[in-house]
Amino acid sequence: MDVKSTFLNRVLEEEVYVEQPLRYMRRGEEKKVLKLKKALYGLKQALRAWNERIDTYFKRNGYEQCPYEHALYLKKCKGDILFVALCSLLYTWMT
């Protein structure tokens, strides 16, 4: 499954401030900054916020995290084993 909006709208645990977008600045308030309530795509904290959420979900639902590969979870149920492997591709924009 490929989810394009994985990192969007995750509530942030820490305070994050960003500069105002140029086209949306109000006269006399150019030096003000905006406090984010939720993660934006491309935000450095977005990956960690998403990872905390998915980790909490799996652990609450009876999955065990592999001690050697943190992106691998397994769940044993009635003799069956389910493996879930998370893959995250990060793109770095170089200027």
Steps between C-alpha positions, in 0.01 A plus 500: 500500500631844410355792693586844365361700793661294778679791665219754474277611784682318777473694827843624608623436854750787497464865407594576139498848349529596133533825312193638329465418131584811296162528327305474827678763710290783636629855501651589835529132602791397277721396793245266657545124479243221492472221756420163342242278663540213254782364284557625149650298217875556497519600866796337677282392795236340274681166465549465875139595572380240249735234641373559856142464384551177302715349779231573759234350273685172447593458867140566614378233259729223622794530261857461621778717361809315382797593723741485203294674231276774641287523186391136532203392712356155557182364651434139600140382509374140520816353349514758220765771472444834328801712403470871423799679349494879477688670222560872486669676214637842576588734222761766555480804279844629421552851380 
